[in-house]
């Protein structure tokens, strides 16, 4: 395939540097599958942002073709790529999406229709980078797709080898050991679970229930305190007893699962956020378990009723842990036919939707495992009471766990200050029809 310049002068200036290796002193082209995978995420994000500019009545390939005056096949591939970004991501976006020339035609036509927008500027830059990537990594979209399917640990062409999984775990272990010394606070395991259910009280909203535990927590006398921040409509946040949040912290200690004596908890509300500081006083002397739990009544938008077309939970640590486990429970009415994905993001990500946060994603994503209906039966050596904690949460919320589907993320030596996410995209949640 011949790569057609999108902005002739700008692309011509870099074509010599990227395409003629003799002008680079004989340097070999970089060939790193991770680079291609990251670009696939970017392509999905930029196309999703572009489609958001299209009036709903034009969101089929035929209607979009007529509206833009662009080849119908190109429009269909754009819509298929957007859908692939929400459902599966990765190399599927490249497989289904248009090539450089078709993509350039689409962006130019849309710019004519909607005018100069930030989304158009970003898309034009993305098309330029797409053209360079194709040139640098084989000269065709097909070769780019084959490269993306290779072993991600292969040499990238310049003697720099992407680390294998065991190397990454080893590096995270070293971070754990260093953070243990510097923060003065650590735990054997950080465990959490969150459940989402369509709200009976408020149509178009979700009720939630959560529990978070810090197992075998230890602190030096000068160690960092455990703190957490939760956000939402504070007026709709309650304890697990279902009592109103007035005069109560919405993330209360679950005494049945905490080590006695109970720790000191200091909470304050700032706008739509609740900040809690948990002083693990007796953790200075011995390992302790600290478990917090709470509820939100109609505090989350239901992705099936407009607004965000996805449901995401975010978790992470400020101090080191040897293990992190997060169980994600979603009512079957919401989860049926949906797609669940997980991401590892940089600190304070700009966006938490996996389709849109490509620029903040780490190279290694956690594995999210479907665990079936009901309470997760797989036991944890580091915390045998995980199933008991889930049963307690559902019982106090008045929900039948058999009505829920569960997924689990389990990380060995998770990196402190990295945001991990689990996201559900329900079927038919505002995706355009190809």
PyMOL commands that set and color helices and strands:
alter all, ss='L'
color gray80, all
select helices_A, chain A and resi 8-19+21-24+33-51+56-58+61-68+72-87+91-96+100-114+118-136+141-148+165-183+234-236+255-257+281-284+332-335+358-360+386-397+401-403
alter helices_A, ss='H'
color red, helices_A
select strands_A, chain A and resi 185-187+189-198+205-219+226-231+237-238+252-253+264-270+273-279+288-301+311-315+320-321+323-331+339-345+368-373+404-412+419-425
alter strands_A, ss='S'
color yellow, strands_A
deselect
rebuild
show_as cartoon
